[in-house]
Amino acid sequence: QTTLAHIIANSSKKNGTRFVTLSATSAKTNDVRDVISQAQNEKRLFKRKTILFIDEIHRFNKSQQDTFLPHVECGTVTLIGATTENPSFQVNAALLSRCRVIVLEKLSVEAMEAILMRAVRSLGVQVLGQDNQHGSSVTGRSSESSEFPVYIEEKALHTLAYLCDGDARTGLNGLQLAVQARLAVGKTTPLDITKGGSADGIVITEEHVKEGLQRSHILYDRAGEEHYNCISALHKSMRGSDENASLYWLARMLEGGEDPLYVARRLVRFASEDIGLADPLALTQAVAAYQGCHFIGMPECEVILAQCVVYFARAPKSIEVYRAYSNVKECLRMHTGPLPPVPLHLRNAPTRLMKNLGYGKGYKYNPMYKEPVEQDYLPEELKGTDFFKERKT
């Protein structure tokens, strides 16, 4: 995002447009007002346009973002905001409606390989071909930072391109760590790089790259969109009875640093929403899982959540209660006029006055009857209503 901003800045200078950069992590409302005031003067006196680039714009609160509205509306500034969050959640709706959202996707593996290859060449590291690692498939120039030439296996570059999960910064940092670590060790390997000739060099292998990264870069933000995406995927996987996918999304969240108690709370909800009366023990399992996570925490509680998730994925599903309660809420929302009163025979009568008013009169105490009791429990207006049946739209 910042790189694109620099490209726009260089292009705007050629067209005589001012380009101003602010970061929401350090800038205050007064800084924004100063920039806008300067932009107004430039536009009025010199007919010069201003582009205002706000990095991490989601760090501005809603009232601070409102500062831009009239000036974006009248064209005083052309606003470019960069954010790693979902703008639907973090950017004021009024401001968002006046902007065009451009989504920057992850880099492809091919693009990452091209970036890493360019970095390797700039470092003077030579690439050993995958088919013949000690053969003549060598590119690049000799490394000037080491007494011995530095080589990297082509397979190691492929692996790094996959492990960095489309993040160029992660890939370049991983490459740098691998090179620096091998140079620090200084262990050389004899290589046959020419026909009939051999030389010693420092070789970076796939294992060295993996060791530098430790693990695959997991893109996850506990407070951002990925948080909601993953919990939605987990919920839908359990609903679809796919235990493998359920475990995968659970691991994505926990390995990315998610609070296990958040996941446990969502499982409690799932137990009643999606499983319900098809397996009433599911709610007990969910509450027990929450308590277990609360007692021991991560990483020990991960297997507790895994057990609960698999149980839910395998459990029968029923939305009977969830749908019935939704029908009751809809009935209450759609009701016109005053809500019907509680029937007198269902009211408690703790005082003589209430008894004289008819509270509790005619109520049949069910345990006193051997046969089923015929008695209305809904208001007269709702008599015969069955919330468990599909309501007509």
SEDRENFI-342341 format. One line per field, with one value per residue (C-alpha): residue number from 1; residue in one letter; x, y, z. Coordinates in Angstrom, 2 decimals. Each point is the difference from the previous one (the first is absolute). Layout:
// SEDRENFI-342341
rovo = NUM	...
nuvo = A	...
c1 = X	...
c2 = Y	...
c3 = Z	...
// end
This chain:
// SEDRENFI-342341
rovo = 1	2	3	4	5	6	7	8	9	10	11	12	13	14	15	16	17	18	19	20	21	22	23	24	25	26	27	28	29	30	31	32	33	34	35	36	37	38	39	40	41	42	43	44	45	46	47	48	49	50	51	52	53	54	55	56	57	58	59	60	61	62	63	64	65	66	67	68	69	70	71	72	73	74	75	76	77	78	79	80	81	82	83	84	85	86	87	88	89	90	91	92	93	94	95	96	97	98	99	100	101	102	103	104	105	106	107	108	109	110	111	112	113	114	115	116	117	118	119	120	121	122	123	124	125	126	127	128	129	130	131	132	133	134	135	136	137	138	139	140	141	142	143	144	145	146	147	148	149	150	151	152	153	154	155	156	157	158	159	160	161	162	163	164	165	166	167	168	169	170	171	172	173	174	175	176	177	178	179	180	181	182	183	184	185	186	187	188	189	190	191	192	193	194	195	196	197	198	199	200	201	202	203	204	205	206	207	208	209	210	211	212	213	214	215	216	217	218	219	220	221	222	223	224	225	226	227	228	229	230	231	232	233	234	235	236	237	238	239	240	241	242	243	244	245	246	247	248	249	250	251	252	253	254	255	256	257	258	259	260	261	262	263	264	265	266	267	268	269	270	271	272	273	274	275	276	277	278	279	280	281	282	283	284	285	286	287	288	289	290	291	292	293	294	295	296	297	298	299	300	301	302	303	304	305	306	307	308	309	310	311	312	313	314	315	316	317	318	319	320	321	322	323	324	325	326	327	328	329	330	331	332	333	334	335	336	337	338	339	340	341	342	343	344	345	346	347	348	349	350	351	352	353	354	355	356	357	358	359	360	361	362	363	364	365	366	367	368	369	370	371	372	373	374	375	376	377	378	379	380	381	382	383	384	385	386	387	388	389	390	391	392	393
nuvo = Q	T	T	L	A	H	I	I	A	N	S	S	K	K	N	G	T	R	F	V	T	L	S	A	T	S	A	K	T	N	D	V	R	D	V	I	S	Q	A	Q	N	E	K	R	L	F	K	R	K	T	I	L	F	I	D	E	I	H	R	F	N	K	S	Q	Q	D	T	F	L	P	H	V	E	C	G	T	V	T	L	I	G	A	T	T	E	N	P	S	F	Q	V	N	A	A	L	L	S	R	C	R	V	I	V	L	E	K	L	S	V	E	A	M	E	A	I	L	M	R	A	V	R	S	L	G	V	Q	V	L	G	Q	D	N	Q	H	G	S	S	V	T	G	R	S	S	E	S	S	E	F	P	V	Y	I	E	E	K	A	L	H	T	L	A	Y	L	C	D	G	D	A	R	T	G	L	N	G	L	Q	L	A	V	Q	A	R	L	A	V	G	K	T	T	P	L	D	I	T	K	G	G	S	A	D	G	I	V	I	T	E	E	H	V	K	E	G	L	Q	R	S	H	I	L	Y	D	R	A	G	E	E	H	Y	N	C	I	S	A	L	H	K	S	M	R	G	S	D	E	N	A	S	L	Y	W	L	A	R	M	L	E	G	G	E	D	P	L	Y	V	A	R	R	L	V	R	F	A	S	E	D	I	G	L	A	D	P	L	A	L	T	Q	A	V	A	A	Y	Q	G	C	H	F	I	G	M	P	E	C	E	V	I	L	A	Q	C	V	V	Y	F	A	R	A	P	K	S	I	E	V	Y	R	A	Y	S	N	V	K	E	C	L	R	M	H	T	G	P	L	P	P	V	P	L	H	L	R	N	A	P	T	R	L	M	K	N	L	G	Y	G	K	G	Y	K	Y	N	P	M	Y	K	E	P	V	E	Q	D	Y	L	P	E	E	L	K	G	T	D	F	F	K	E	R	K	T
c1 = 0.00	2.76	1.87	-3.07	-0.18	3.62	-0.81	-2.99	2.16	2.66	-2.66	-1.80	3.19	0.32	-3.55	0.57	-2.26	0.94	0.32	-0.24	0.49	-1.31	-0.09	-3.04	2.22	1.67	-2.04	-2.68	-3.13	1.85	2.59	-2.79	-1.59	3.34	0.44	-3.54	0.52	3.15	-1.85	-2.74	2.60	1.80	-3.25	-1.21	3.29	1.85	-2.76	2.16	-1.55	0.99	0.07	-0.13	1.25	-1.00	1.86	-1.83	-3.13	-1.95	1.91	-2.06	-3.26	-3.38	0.00	3.52	-1.01	-2.95	2.54	0.69	-3.63	-0.70	3.45	-0.18	-3.52	1.01	3.31	2.37	2.09	0.13	0.07	1.90	-0.22	1.94	-1.17	0.67	-3.53	-3.32	-1.21	-3.61	0.76	2.61	-0.80	-2.91	-2.88	-0.46	3.68	-0.01	-2.90	2.12	2.99	0.81	1.23	2.89	0.85	3.63	0.11	2.84	2.85	-0.01	2.75	1.34	0.19	1.74	2.56	0.70	0.50	2.27	2.03	0.52	1.11	2.38	1.66	0.36	1.70	2.41	-1.25	0.17	-2.89	0.59	-2.32	-2.59	0.64	3.76	0.76	3.76	-0.07	0.58	-3.42	1.35	-1.16	0.88	3.33	2.40	-0.90	2.24	-0.91	1.70	3.42	-1.75	-2.76	-3.54	-2.45	-3.69	-1.91	-2.79	-2.22	0.65	-1.30	-3.13	-0.62	0.49	-2.45	-2.64	0.68	-0.22	-3.74	0.06	1.75	3.08	1.35	-0.11	1.69	2.82	0.56	0.14	2.54	2.13	-0.07	0.99	2.93	1.25	-0.27	2.05	2.61	0.31	0.62	2.46	-0.18	0.89	-1.01	2.05	-1.89	0.50	-1.00	1.99	0.92	2.93	0.32	-1.08	-0.12	-1.05	-3.03	-2.64	-3.25	-3.47	-2.39	-3.72	0.54	1.90	-2.89	-2.55	2.20	0.14	-3.78	-0.75	-3.50	-2.29	-1.00	-3.59	-2.02	-2.38	-1.16	-1.95	-1.72	-0.39	-1.89	1.94	-1.32	-3.58	0.83	1.57	-2.69	-2.61	1.86	0.25	-3.70	-1.06	2.40	-1.45	-3.52	0.92	1.37	3.49	2.26	3.24	-0.88	-1.22	3.35	1.87	-1.83	0.32	3.77	0.22	-1.54	1.91	3.38	-0.64	-0.35	-3.77	-1.36	-1.14	-2.82	-1.45	-0.12	-1.49	-2.76	-0.88	-0.19	-2.50	-2.16	0.37	-1.11	-3.48	-0.29	0.98	-0.16	-2.72	-2.34	1.53	2.70	-0.72	3.39	1.74	-0.65	1.56	3.05	0.35	-0.26	2.49	2.39	-0.28	0.74	2.94	1.48	-0.49	1.78	3.14	0.31	2.16	1.64	-1.40	-3.63	0.32	-0.81	-3.11	-1.30	0.99	-2.00	-3.03	0.22	0.18	-2.89	-2.11	0.96	-1.10	-3.12	-3.50	-1.30	-3.33	-1.03	-3.49	0.44	2.02	-2.65	-2.90	1.53	0.66	-3.70	-0.95	2.24	-1.51	-3.49	0.88	1.59	-2.92	-2.70	-1.95	-1.52	0.42	1.29	-2.72	-0.23	0.89	-3.20	-1.43	0.11	3.78	0.71	1.23	-2.13	2.13	-2.43	-3.75	-0.54	1.47	-2.24	-3.03	1.03	-0.07	3.73	0.58	-3.73	-0.72	3.62	0.41	3.02	1.33	1.58	-3.42	-1.45	0.76	-1.27	1.33	-1.36	-1.66	1.01	1.03	3.40	0.24	-1.92	-3.40	1.31	2.67	-2.15	0.96	3.33	2.78	3.42	1.69	-1.65	1.56	-1.46	-1.34	1.83
c2 = 0.00	2.43	-0.94	0.87	3.32	0.77	-0.84	2.35	2.68	-0.18	0.17	2.93	2.06	-0.15	1.32	2.81	-1.54	0.21	-3.31	0.04	-3.06	-0.49	-3.05	-0.49	-1.64	3.33	2.77	1.90	1.81	3.32	-1.41	-0.96	3.43	1.67	-2.09	0.77	3.72	-0.06	-1.91	2.65	2.76	-1.89	-0.58	3.59	1.81	-2.30	-2.33	-2.85	-3.30	-1.93	-3.76	-0.99	-3.50	-1.33	-3.15	-2.34	2.12	-2.42	1.41	3.19	-0.23	0.78	3.68	0.49	-1.61	2.39	2.83	-1.09	-0.13	3.59	0.40	-3.27	0.93	3.38	-1.23	1.95	-3.16	-3.34	-2.47	-3.29	-2.18	-3.20	-2.55	-3.63	-0.33	-0.52	3.55	-1.14	-0.36	2.68	2.93	2.38	-1.00	3.60	0.26	-3.46	0.95	2.84	-2.24	-2.87	-3.14	-1.87	-3.38	-1.12	-3.81	-2.27	-0.39	-3.19	-2.58	0.92	3.68	-0.87	-2.10	2.93	2.34	-2.47	-0.62	3.73	0.26	-2.94	1.63	3.32	-1.81	-1.72	-3.46	-2.66	-2.42	-3.73	-1.79	-2.30	-2.92	0.05	1.82	-0.30	0.42	2.94	1.57	3.02	3.58	3.29	1.47	-0.85	1.29	2.84	-0.35	-3.35	-1.52	-2.93	0.26	-0.46	-2.30	-0.69	-2.99	0.76	-2.29	2.17	3.06	-1.92	-1.06	3.54	1.33	-2.41	0.48	3.79	-0.17	2.73	2.54	1.43	1.50	-3.39	-1.66	2.53	-0.09	-3.80	0.09	2.53	-2.06	-3.16	1.71	1.72	-3.20	-2.00	2.74	0.08	-3.75	0.26	-3.72	-0.68	-2.84	-1.34	0.56	-1.19	3.16	-0.45	-2.92	-1.62	2.82	0.41	2.76	0.58	2.13	0.73	-1.73	0.98	-2.95	-0.43	-1.04	3.21	2.06	-1.91	0.37	3.75	0.35	-2.56	-0.50	1.10	3.63	-0.05	3.02	0.62	3.08	-0.47	3.36	0.13	-1.61	-3.28	-0.50	0.01	-1.95	-2.90	-0.29	0.03	-2.76	-2.04	0.43	-0.99	-2.98	-1.42	0.66	-1.93	-2.90	0.30	-0.92	0.48	3.53	0.80	-1.00	1.95	3.28	-0.50	-0.43	3.07	2.08	-1.43	-0.05	3.58	1.09	0.01	0.04	-3.59	1.29	1.86	-3.24	-1.81	2.62	-0.44	-3.77	0.52	1.98	-2.63	-2.75	1.51	1.74	-2.86	-3.20	0.85	-2.80	-2.44	-0.53	1.88	-1.12	2.28	3.01	-1.84	-0.80	3.64	1.39	-2.61	0.96	3.67	-0.81	-2.21	2.80	2.44	-2.33	-0.89	2.46	-0.41	-2.08	-2.84	0.91	-0.33	-3.72	0.76	2.32	-2.52	-2.73	2.26	1.11	-3.58	-1.00	2.81	-0.83	-3.62	0.84	-0.01	3.48	1.63	3.65	-0.67	2.08	2.72	0.36	-0.07	2.76	2.04	-0.39	1.29	3.05	0.65	-0.26	2.61	2.34	-0.23	0.48	3.23	1.82	-0.84	-3.46	-2.34	-0.24	-3.14	-2.06	0.37	-3.72	-0.03	2.88	-0.59	1.34	0.60	2.56	0.04	2.94	-1.94	-2.97	2.28	1.35	-3.52	-0.70	-3.77	-0.77	-3.17	-1.13	-3.78	-1.25	-2.69	-2.39	-0.47	-1.56	-3.49	0.70	2.76	3.42	2.10	3.55	3.02	1.53	2.53	3.29	-0.18	1.75	-2.70	-3.00	-2.99	1.52	-2.54	1.64	-3.31	-0.10	1.83	3.49	1.27	2.94
c3 = 0.00	0.91	-3.17	-2.07	1.84	-0.99	-3.63	0.09	1.66	-2.71	-2.71	1.65	0.24	-3.78	-0.33	2.50	2.66	3.68	1.79	3.79	2.19	3.52	2.24	2.20	2.59	0.82	-1.66	1.89	-1.11	0.03	-2.41	-2.39	0.27	-0.74	-3.14	-1.13	0.65	-2.13	-2.71	-0.04	-0.40	-2.77	-1.85	0.38	-0.71	-2.38	-1.35	1.27	1.04	3.13	0.53	3.66	0.83	3.44	1.04	2.43	-0.35	2.21	3.00	-0.30	1.94	-1.56	1.00	-1.37	-3.27	-0.19	-0.32	-3.59	-1.15	-1.16	-1.55	-1.92	-1.07	-1.44	-1.47	2.24	0.37	-1.74	2.86	-0.20	3.07	0.66	2.54	0.85	1.44	-1.73	-0.79	0.50	3.71	0.57	-2.33	0.46	-2.31	-1.17	-0.94	-1.55	-2.28	-1.42	-0.68	-2.29	1.74	-1.62	1.53	-0.11	-0.06	1.07	-2.45	-2.05	0.41	-3.45	0.95	3.26	-1.86	-2.33	2.97	1.80	-3.17	-0.41	3.64	-0.40	-2.99	1.81	2.91	-2.35	1.02	-2.71	-0.63	-0.28	-2.42	1.47	-2.33	0.45	3.22	-0.47	-3.75	-2.26	0.35	1.86	-0.42	1.61	0.98	2.81	3.45	1.07	3.69	0.56	-0.59	-1.66	-2.61	1.35	-1.73	0.58	-1.28	-2.44	2.04	3.06	-1.87	-1.06	3.60	1.30	-2.60	1.31	3.71	0.03	-0.82	-2.63	2.24	-1.72	3.21	1.73	-2.98	-0.21	3.76	-0.11	-2.80	1.86	3.21	-1.84	-1.75	3.16	2.03	-2.50	-0.30	3.79	0.12	-2.89	-0.82	-3.62	-2.32	-2.94	-3.27	-3.56	-1.81	-3.20	-2.19	1.69	2.55	3.60	2.58	3.56	0.77	2.62	-0.96	1.25	-0.17	0.45	3.63	0.72	-1.36	2.09	3.05	-0.51	-0.31	2.73	-1.41	-2.77	0.31	1.27	-1.06	2.87	1.81	3.22	-0.39	-3.78	-2.83	0.10	3.53	-1.30	-3.14	1.91	2.67	-2.76	-1.84	3.21	0.73	-3.52	-0.08	3.21	-1.30	-3.14	2.11	-1.53	2.90	-1.98	-1.10	3.53	1.50	-2.69	0.68	3.74	-0.38	-2.28	2.76	2.96	-1.78	-1.10	3.64	0.48	3.55	0.70	2.21	-2.99	-1.98	3.00	0.31	-3.66	0.54	2.82	-2.40	-2.72	2.39	0.30	-3.37	-2.32	2.07	2.47	1.04	-2.50	2.66	3.25	1.39	-2.49	2.23	2.94	-2.15	-1.04	3.54	1.23	-2.82	0.99	3.63	-0.99	-2.13	2.86	2.43	-1.97	-2.91	-3.11	-1.29	2.15	-0.66	-3.77	0.15	2.09	-2.70	-2.68	1.76	0.30	-3.64	-1.28	2.28	-1.45	-3.59	0.52	2.01	-1.56	-0.75	0.81	-0.23	1.35	3.17	-1.75	-2.72	2.47	2.12	-3.15	-0.87	3.45	-0.44	-3.41	1.49	2.61	-2.55	-2.43	2.65	-0.35	2.94	3.68	0.83	1.27	3.80	1.94	0.42	3.51	0.76	-0.62	2.36	3.54	2.82	3.13	1.50	0.79	-2.33	-2.92	0.80	0.06	-3.41	-1.39	-0.11	-0.20	-0.20	-1.93	-0.18	-0.06	1.94	-2.34	2.59	1.61	-3.15	-1.25	-3.49	-2.30	0.87	-2.66	0.75	-2.05	0.72	-2.84	-0.15	-1.68	-3.12	-0.51	0.81	-2.16	-1.15	-0.56	-0.11	-0.85	-3.41	-2.91	-0.12	-3.30	-1.52
// end
